[in-house]
Amino acid sequence: MSRFIPFQIEALIKKSLALLSDDDGDEETLKSIQVLENIALRLIITRRGHRQDETSYVQPYYHFNNNLIRFISILNFVRFYLIMIYKDDHLHVLLAHPFLNKSSADMMLRFVIGAGITLFVLREYVLYLEETGAYELLSTLRDIKVSGFDKNMLRLTTKQCKLFRSTFHHLITMWIRLIYGVVILTPFLLIGLRIQNEAIVNSGPAMYISSVCWMFLEGYCFIFIFGGLLDLGAHIIILVPLYLCQLKSLIELLKRFKIKQFIDDSIIKGMNTNVIRYMNYFDDLSVKIRYLFFFLFVLVSFGADTAIFLGMSIKSDSTFISNLFGLCGLITLFIVGSVAYAAGAYLDQLYVIHGLYVSIMAKAKVKLDQKLKTLEILDRILGPYCGAKIGDAFTAERLLAVYYVLENASTILLLICNLQRASSQ
């Protein structure tokens, strides 16, 4: 009995934290991949899911549902704009003013419109990227569903395949929980937004009916736009460990080459082929989604900073809305910062590969005039265009992630200090 209870507790902890051991099967992980694809298809954030290589396939009713999302989104933007510019009580009841009689209502409406349009444009750009074939990486998930975590298919060593398998299971499980949490909590947050406002509670039946109708459209818009973008973000983030593990597998291969007693031209040629193939694939992917990273790194981060500052400025007006804005902003900054840090890890590993490459070349005593493209590959490994791109201006590195955190923290502190100084005068 004493053994049975600790085993139950251990199993509960592992399940709660989405931890996976080497003895566990892949059934739950493979089901999670299917769940994540189903969410993406239902939220209309992709037209073909994980079947990205089947360019002629489009899920049923995709265009109708997509146009419906656009119509409802634009309808909500126009509604908020009308509420903001017209100070008519009857119109506010008809359009169910969500911040009725709040002194900072206009400021909150401006933020909601700005944030909504930003996410709406981001969603449209995401759909455009799929048309250009930028999401071929999602086909890897379909291959995993069919063949499992086969190290040869994934181009991983045994050690890195085990690491990727456990990391992948943890990430995909936690992201699915986050997406479900957002979908489930959305109606409660919209209802709570109204209940905590005494002006809405005391407005009467007309306000109640219009609020229910508009809450349905608000929730529909928010879930399909924000929830869909969360699902796409989950797809990208759960595949980041695959590319890092492939890079570490390449490092393991180079280390095995380095300890060989004799290194001939055939080994060098094989090593060159592996390095070039990997870097070509990653560079192509980085170029395709570089503006998506830029959008997240700059515009979404700015929106998160604004949400935190706005939350502090309206604290005396509504504690509920203040905490909601601040929490959303902090979570967004944490996610974007984590993505930047993980992408920066790629650049760090390139330095390791470069050092191993130089050591192997020195040991092999390869002449530079031989046609092995040695110098070209060395230049390519640490060239100015290597690494995960953030638009055309930046390359993600871990130091950039540190600067990102410090810059956002200093900006928020400066805004809060100015706000407190203004309120004390």
Order of alpha helices (4+ residues) and beta strands (2+ residues): alpha-alpha-alpha-alpha-alpha-alpha-alpha-alpha-alpha-alpha-alpha-alpha-alpha-alpha-alpha-alpha-beta-beta-alpha
